């Protein structure tokens, strides 16, 4: 029996991948790779928040979904406390911020799903228009001989991962 090959990546739904997929013989490595991609995407989204300066300090304590829920309970906004002891302003989320926070919340959900996956399980996750995936792949798709194993297989996979697909 030949070694199972795992592949991860992301693409706009209905389109070819935007970047080269990651190929490996390790399910854990594949899962960690797609989780890193999703986390990197979520981190980049925080920069797009017009009110991000108020959320940076609380990112470890509050999930994006908790922030959305809190603001839904307080549609009039919340007062922001300034360092000198005065209320600085009322913070109201813009529609743009709500969209970004919803996307970050979906990223957080996908990361939880990945952390709870049973080993050797395939996975698909969707975030707005992006399809993220962790799948078993076939050797013939990548022109990997069926009898190639061990260090030779790993060397070929490394070579394939260095190429642009």
trRosetta pair geometry for C-beta under 8 A, 3 or more apart (Angstrom, degrees):
i j d omega theta_ij theta_ji phi_ij phi_ji
2 139 6.9 -37 133 -37 155 142
2 146 5.6 -110 -64 -168 149 70
2 147 7.7 -105 -96 -89 113 25
2 149 7.0 -141 -139 -81 74 100
3 25 5.1 -10 155 -142 129 121
3 149 6.0 132 -13 -127 116 85
3 153 6.3 103 44 151 141 168
4 25 6.9 120 78 -154 58 67
4 27 7.7 11 99 -56 127 97
4 120 7.5 56 88 -133 167 102
4 136 5.9 -62 -169 -131 105 107
5 23 6.4 -9 -176 -166 108 95
5 24 7.5 151 -157 80 64 30
5 25 6.2 -49 -104 -96 56 60
5 136 6.8 101 75 -163 59 64
5 137 5.0 -65 105 65 107 86
5 138 7.5 156 54 -93 123 4
5 139 6.4 134 -4 -73 142 69
5 142 7.4 -131 160 21 164 142
5 144 7.3 126 -68 52 154 156
5 157 7.7 -168 -131 -102 108 123
6 23 7.4 153 84 -154 50 47
6 24 5.3 -25 65 69 96 80
6 25 7.1 126 16 -133 89 12
6 26 7.0 -83 32 76 131 32
6 27 5.5 144 -60 -98 155 54
6 29 7.6 144 71 72 132 86
6 30 3.7 -84 129 -54 134 156
6 134 6.8 -2 -174 -174 109 80
6 135 7.2 158 -153 85 63 34
6 136 6.3 -49 -99 -101 60 47
6 137 7.0 114 -146 9 12 90
7 21 5.0 28 -179 153 103 133
7 22 6.8 158 -154 79 55 48
7 23 5.2 -14 -101 -99 85 69
7 24 7.8 156 -84 22 41 65
7 30 7.1 -19 -2 -131 5 125
7 133 7.9 12 105 111 81 101
7 134 7.8 173 86 -148 42 40
7 135 5.7 -23 62 67 86 83
7 136 7.8 68 17 178 83 10
7 137 4.2 45 -7 -28 124 134
8 21 6.3 165 79 -165 36 86
8 22 4.8 -12 56 55 92 100
8 30 4.9 155 -33 -168 116 83
8 31 7.8 173 -77 -74 143 23
8 33 5.0 150 59 91 147 115
8 34 4.1 -126 -167 -57 136 105
8 37 7.6 179 140 7 119 139
8 132 7.9 6 -171 -179 90 80
8 133 6.5 -176 -142 95 54 58
8 134 4.9 -5 -100 -100 96 69
8 135 7.7 153 -85 19 47 64
9 17 4.7 -29 159 -119 138 140
9 19 7.0 -164 -148 77 99 78
9 20 7.5 -114 -110 131 123 30
9 21 3.5 -70 -50 -107 132 83
9 22 6.6 164 -66 12 76 70
9 34 7.6 -73 -21 -100 16 99
9 132 7.7 -158 106 -145 34 54
9 133 6.2 -7 59 56 66 91
10 17 6.7 104 75 -136 34 90
10 18 7.0 -26 96 32 80 101
10 19 7.5 27 55 39 82 98
10 34 7.6 130 -48 -140 97 92
10 37 6.2 -176 -11 142 128 143
10 130 5.4 14 179 -180 115 109
10 131 6.5 169 -152 85 64 49
10 132 4.5 -20 -99 -99 101 68
10 133 7.1 158 -88 14 50 72
11 15 5.3 -151 168 84 109 80
11 16 6.2 -126 -137 133 143 22
11 17 4.2 -100 -71 -97 110 47
11 18 5.9 158 -117 -12 63 76
11 130 7.2 163 86 -150 22 69
11 131 5.7 -16 64 57 72 97
12 15 4.3 27 69 33 95 126
12 18 6.9 77 -13 -47 86 111
12 129 5.3 -4 -142 141 86 104
12 130 6.2 -56 -97 -98 47 57
12 131 7.4 68 165 12 11 87
13 126 7.2 25 -69 -130 122 112
13 129 5.9 -120 13 -174 98 63
13 130 7.3 -161 -31 -118 78 9
13 131 4.9 107 -85 -33 72 112
15 18 7.7 44 112 -57 122 79
17 20 7.1 102 113 -111 134 13
17 21 5.7 -155 -54 -51 174 86
17 165 7.1 35 65 73 125 130
20 161 7.3 132 133 -155 129 50
20 163 7.0 161 -129 96 148 59
20 164 5.6 -128 -63 -135 122 45
20 165 4.6 134 -125 1 84 97
21 165 6.3 11 21 -7 82 158
22 30 6.8 169 102 -124 107 67
22 33 4.6 -117 85 163 162 156
22 34 7.7 -152 43 -56 126 72
22 161 6.3 37 -138 -127 61 111
23 137 7.0 -71 -123 48 97 146
23 142 6.7 93 -120 -106 158 158
23 157 5.3 -139 110 -152 106 94
23 160 5.5 -15 46 101 144 127
23 161 5.7 -142 43 -70 87 91
24 29 4.5 -122 162 94 163 125
24 30 5.2 -160 54 -61 119 85
24 33 7.3 159 -8 -15 139 144
24 157 6.5 106 -106 172 37 142
24 161 8.0 40 -63 -71 74 136
25 153 6.7 67 -60 127 138 123
25 154 6.9 -74 4 -87 129 79
25 157 6.8 -122 -27 -47 90 167
26 29 3.7 71 84 9 116 111
26 30 6.5 178 94 -12 61 81
27 30 5.6 -56 -150 37 33 113
27 31 6.2 33 154 -19 68 105
27 119 5.6 110 96 -165 145 78
27 120 5.2 -100 -77 -79 163 51
27 121 7.9 90 -166 27 135 49
28 31 5.7 -53 -145 37 30 110
28 32 6.2 28 156 -17 65 108
28 119 7.3 -24 -62 -124 83 101
29 32 5.8 -55 -144 40 29 110
29 33 6.2 35 154 -26 63 107
30 33 5.7 -54 -149 31 29 115
30 34 6.7 18 159 -9 64 104
30 134 5.4 122 142 -148 110 101
31 34 6.4 -61 -150 39 29 101
31 35 6.2 29 153 -19 65 112
31 114 5.7 154 -168 -172 96 103
31 117 6.5 -154 -123 60 135 138
31 123 7.7 70 -112 21 88 139
31 134 6.0 42 -91 -135 60 156
32 35 5.5 -57 -144 40 31 114
32 36 6.3 36 156 -23 66 104
33 36 5.9 -53 -150 32 28 110
33 37 6.7 28 151 -18 61 104
34 37 5.5 -49 -150 34 38 115
34 38 6.4 37 152 -18 67 104
34 114 6.8 -162 92 -114 105 144
34 123 7.8 174 88 81 158 120
34 132 5.8 124 -170 176 114 110
34 133 7.4 -131 -118 79 146 26
34 134 5.2 -109 -1 -67 156 103
35 38 5.8 -55 -147 38 32 109
35 39 6.2 31 154 -18 66 107
35 111 5.9 92 -145 -127 92 80
35 114 4.9 -176 -83 118 105 157
35 115 7.5 89 -115 -58 141 76
36 39 5.7 -54 -143 39 30 110
36 40 6.2 34 156 -22 64 106
37 40 5.8 -55 -148 35 28 112
37 41 6.5 29 152 -19 62 105
37 132 7.1 170 95 -132 123 119
38 41 5.6 -53 -151 34 33 113
38 42 6.5 33 151 -18 65 104
38 107 5.2 167 173 -153 94 90
38 110 5.4 -128 -152 98 155 126
38 111 5.8 -171 106 -68 132 88
38 114 7.6 167 30 -11 149 148
38 125 7.5 7 -97 87 141 145
38 127 7.6 145 -135 -26 98 150
38 132 6.1 25 -76 -121 108 165
39 42 5.6 -52 -147 36 34 111
39 43 6.3 35 154 -20 66 105
39 107 7.3 137 -91 167 34 118
39 111 6.4 78 -70 -96 86 134
40 43 5.7 -53 -147 36 30 113
40 44 6.5 30 154 -20 63 106
41 44 5.8 -57 -150 35 30 110
41 45 6.6 35 151 -26 63 104
41 107 6.1 -162 89 -111 102 136
41 127 7.5 117 122 96 147 159
41 130 7.9 -130 -148 74 162 170
42 45 5.6 -53 -154 27 34 116
42 46 7.3 43 151 -28 62 93
42 64 8.0 -131 -156 -29 112 140
42 103 8.0 -173 -111 125 69 81
42 104 5.0 98 -148 -136 91 76
42 107 3.7 -178 -75 115 113 158
42 108 6.8 106 -123 -51 152 69
42 111 7.8 -47 -17 -32 151 132
43 46 6.0 -43 -163 15 38 113
43 47 8.0 39 146 -17 59 96
44 47 6.0 -47 -170 23 45 114
44 48 7.6 42 140 -17 65 102
45 48 5.5 -55 -163 30 48 114
45 49 7.5 62 144 -35 69 89
45 100 5.3 168 176 -167 103 96
45 103 5.8 -154 -135 96 155 116
45 104 5.1 -163 93 -71 140 96
45 107 7.4 179 14 -8 143 148
46 49 5.8 -35 -163 5 45 116
46 52 5.3 111 168 -137 75 122
46 55 6.9 -140 -147 95 104 122
46 56 7.2 108 170 -91 132 74
46 59 7.2 -9 -111 -97 149 135
46 100 7.9 139 -92 156 28 124
46 104 6.9 75 -65 -98 75 142
47 52 6.5 12 -118 -86 22 173
48 52 7.6 116 63 -54 30 130
48 96 7.9 -119 149 159 98 105
48 100 5.3 -167 94 -115 111 144
49 52 3.6 125 73 -64 106 86
49 55 6.4 -9 105 29 164 136
49 97 5.3 65 -144 -125 84 90
49 100 5.4 -159 -79 95 77 149
49 101 7.3 66 -101 -57 119 84
50 94 5.8 30 39 17 137 136
50 96 6.4 69 -12 86 116 123
50 97 5.8 -92 34 -64 89 107
51 54 5.1 -27 164 27 92 116
51 55 6.8 83 115 -15 84 104
51 91 6.1 107 -147 -160 141 114
51 93 6.8 -105 22 -110 147 62
51 94 7.5 161 -17 5 110 93
51 97 5.6 14 23 -110 106 150
52 55 5.6 -72 -151 44 46 104
52 56 6.2 62 156 -48 79 93
53 56 6.2 -31 -145 1 31 117
54 58 7.9 -7 146 15 59 117
54 80 6.4 -87 -114 -115 127 126
54 91 6.0 70 -86 -122 175 159
55 58 5.8 -80 -156 54 49 99
55 59 6.2 75 150 -66 81 82
55 62 7.5 -103 -149 74 86 125
55 67 6.5 10 -118 -109 120 154
56 59 6.1 -29 -159 -21 30 113
58 61 5.1 -73 -161 54 71 103
58 62 4.5 16 150 16 111 115
58 67 7.9 126 105 -80 130 112
59 62 7.0 -68 -112 57 20 77
62 66 4.7 -132 -162 82 83 126
62 67 5.5 89 148 -55 127 88
62 70 7.9 -39 -150 -9 133 141
63 66 4.7 102 53 1 76 100
63 67 7.3 -138 96 -3 44 84
63 105 6.7 85 149 -118 99 79
63 108 5.4 134 -156 170 109 168
64 67 5.6 -52 -153 34 37 113
64 68 6.5 37 150 -18 67 104
64 101 4.6 -180 -172 -166 103 75
64 102 7.5 -166 142 -70 121 15
64 104 3.8 155 -75 99 162 108
64 105 4.0 -131 93 -63 110 74
64 107 7.9 63 16 48 146 94
64 108 5.9 177 25 -8 104 136
65 68 5.6 -51 -148 37 35 112
65 69 6.2 36 153 -19 67 106
65 101 8.0 156 -72 158 32 95
65 105 4.1 106 -61 -136 80 123
65 108 6.8 -127 -11 68 103 139
65 109 7.8 79 -45 -53 135 99
66 69 5.6 -53 -144 38 32 112
66 70 6.2 35 155 -23 65 106
67 70 5.7 -54 -148 34 29 113
67 71 6.5 20 157 -11 64 107
67 101 5.7 -113 88 -151 119 138
68 71 6.1 -62 -149 42 29 104
68 72 6.2 31 153 -22 65 107
68 93 7.9 42 -114 -71 59 178
68 98 6.6 97 -122 -142 99 78
68 101 5.1 163 -64 126 101 128
68 102 6.5 84 -92 -75 152 69
68 105 6.3 -41 -1 -51 137 147
69 72 5.6 -54 -147 34 31 113
69 73 6.6 29 153 -17 64 105
70 73 5.8 -59 -156 36 31 109
70 74 6.5 -12 156 18 66 110
70 78 7.6 -6 144 -45 109 143
71 74 5.9 -73 -136 62 35 84
71 75 7.2 80 162 -93 67 43
71 77 7.8 1 -141 -113 90 39
71 78 7.4 -99 -102 -14 73 110
71 92 7.9 119 -154 -151 114 48
71 93 4.9 34 -171 -5 161 130
71 98 7.6 -134 94 -95 142 96
72 75 6.9 10 -154 -67 32 84
74 77 6.6 -71 139 79 100 8
74 78 5.4 55 123 -63 151 89
76 90 7.5 -57 142 -173 76 136
76 92 7.5 -82 156 -96 28 109
77 90 4.1 81 114 165 139 101
77 91 5.5 170 -167 78 101 38
77 92 3.7 -66 -86 -71 112 80
77 93 8.0 176 -108 -2 75 59
78 90 6.9 157 76 -155 22 68
78 91 5.4 -21 62 56 77 94
79 87 4.7 -37 -176 -151 124 121
79 88 7.7 136 178 45 75 62
79 89 7.5 171 -148 94 57 27
79 90 5.7 -42 -92 -98 56 65
79 91 7.6 132 -131 10 7 81
80 87 7.2 114 69 -168 46 69
80 88 4.7 -50 93 59 96 109
80 89 5.3 2 40 58 113 72
80 90 7.3 176 1 -103 84 14
80 91 5.0 81 -46 -30 111 112
81 87 6.2 -53 -104 -110 55 57
81 88 6.7 98 174 -1 8 95
82 85 7.2 -37 82 37 83 23
82 86 5.1 -7 50 68 121 75
82 87 7.0 120 4 -167 91 8
82 88 3.8 118 -53 -62 102 105
93 97 4.5 -130 -162 87 86 126
93 98 5.2 101 140 -58 126 85
93 101 7.3 -44 -150 0 141 143
94 97 4.6 101 51 4 77 99
94 98 7.1 -137 95 -4 44 85
95 98 5.5 -53 -150 35 35 114
95 99 6.5 38 152 -21 66 102
96 99 5.8 -54 -153 33 30 111
96 100 6.5 25 152 -14 64 106
97 100 5.7 -56 -147 39 33 109
97 101 6.0 32 156 -17 68 108
98 101 5.8 -54 -142 40 29 110
98 102 6.2 34 155 -23 63 105
99 102 5.7 -54 -149 33 29 112
99 103 6.6 27 152 -17 63 104
100 103 5.7 -55 -152 36 34 110
100 104 6.4 33 150 -18 67 104
101 104 5.5 -50 -144 38 35 112
101 105 6.2 42 152 -24 65 103
102 105 5.5 -49 -147 34 31 116
102 106 6.6 34 151 -20 62 102
103 106 5.6 -50 -151 33 35 112
103 107 6.7 40 148 -20 64 100
103 127 6.1 82 -156 178 80 102
103 128 5.6 -12 -110 -35 108 119
104 107 5.4 -50 -153 33 37 115
104 108 6.5 39 148 -20 66 102
105 108 5.5 -50 -150 35 34 114
105 109 6.5 38 149 -22 64 103
106 109 5.4 -49 -149 33 35 115
106 110 6.5 35 152 -18 65 102
106 126 7.8 -61 179 103 131 56
106 127 4.6 149 117 -122 127 86
106 128 7.2 160 56 -27 160 70
107 110 5.8 -55 -150 36 32 110
107 111 6.4 32 152 -20 65 106
107 127 6.0 42 -69 -116 69 147
108 111 5.7 -54 -148 35 32 113
108 112 6.6 34 152 -19 64 102
109 112 5.8 -53 -153 34 32 111
109 113 6.5 35 149 -20 65 104
110 113 5.4 -50 -149 34 36 115
110 114 6.4 36 153 -19 66 104
110 125 4.0 89 -126 -175 117 156
110 127 6.6 -65 -26 -57 143 112
110 132 6.5 67 -167 58 150 144
111 114 5.7 -51 -147 36 32 112
111 115 6.4 31 154 -19 64 106
112 115 5.8 -58 -148 37 31 109
112 116 6.3 16 158 -8 66 114
113 116 6.1 -72 -149 45 27 102
113 117 6.7 50 151 -52 64 92
113 123 6.9 147 134 -155 113 131
113 125 6.4 157 67 -88 145 124
114 117 5.7 -29 -152 -8 35 118
114 123 6.6 124 -99 141 74 170
114 125 7.7 -58 -50 -34 98 145
114 134 7.7 112 -119 -13 102 149
117 121 4.9 -150 -177 63 103 127
117 123 5.9 -64 -102 -65 144 135
118 121 4.8 92 67 -33 79 131
122 133 7.9 -5 -177 -171 91 86
122 134 6.2 -179 -153 99 51 73
122 135 5.0 37 -140 -115 113 57
122 136 6.1 -79 -77 -5 114 82
123 133 7.0 171 92 -151 61 46
123 134 4.4 22 49 48 95 109
123 135 8.0 -134 43 -62 48 58
124 131 6.7 -23 -164 -168 99 93
124 132 7.1 147 -161 82 48 57
124 133 5.1 -6 -108 -105 73 83
124 134 7.8 -148 -65 31 42 66
124 135 8.0 30 -67 -63 86 100
125 131 7.7 147 80 -160 43 47
125 132 4.5 -16 65 63 93 107
125 133 7.6 -170 26 -72 65 43
126 130 6.9 159 -155 84 54 52
126 131 5.7 -20 -102 -103 79 61
126 132 7.3 -168 -78 20 29 78
127 130 4.9 -13 64 60 87 103
127 132 6.8 34 4 -12 105 114
137 141 5.9 -95 176 54 102 138
137 142 6.9 66 133 -22 127 118
138 141 4.9 101 72 -7 88 104
138 142 7.8 170 94 7 55 85
139 142 6.3 -80 -161 51 38 94
139 143 7.9 -81 157 87 68 5
139 144 4.1 -102 -159 73 90 98
139 145 7.2 -55 162 83 133 10
139 146 5.9 148 78 -86 157 58
139 148 7.9 157 -150 46 135 106
140 143 7.0 32 -162 -84 39 36
140 144 7.6 -102 -62 46 24 65
142 160 6.0 17 -169 -131 121 155
144 148 5.8 -112 177 53 85 135
144 153 7.1 64 -169 -137 125 83
144 156 6.0 132 -119 124 99 142
144 157 7.8 21 -102 -70 141 75
144 160 7.9 -51 -66 -45 110 148
145 148 4.4 103 68 -21 92 105
148 152 5.4 -117 -161 111 91 111
148 153 4.8 137 136 -82 91 82
148 156 6.3 11 159 8 150 151
149 152 6.9 51 66 55 34 99
149 153 5.2 -16 -140 -24 18 130
150 153 6.0 115 50 17 33 100
150 154 7.1 -67 140 -1 36 100
151 154 5.6 -54 -144 40 35 111
151 155 6.1 39 155 -23 67 105
152 155 5.7 -52 -146 34 30 113
152 156 6.5 29 154 -18 63 105
153 156 5.9 -57 -151 36 31 109
153 157 6.3 30 152 -18 65 107
154 157 5.6 -54 -146 37 32 113
154 158 6.3 38 153 -22 65 103
155 158 5.7 -50 -149 33 31 114
155 159 6.5 33 151 -19 62 104
156 159 5.6 -52 -151 35 34 113
156 160 6.4 34 150 -19 66 105
157 160 5.6 -53 -146 37 33 112
157 161 6.3 33 154 -19 66 106
158 161 5.8 -57 -148 37 29 110
158 162 6.6 29 154 -22 63 106
159 162 5.9 -58 -153 32 31 111
159 163 7.0 33 150 -24 62 103
160 163 5.9 -54 -158 25 36 113
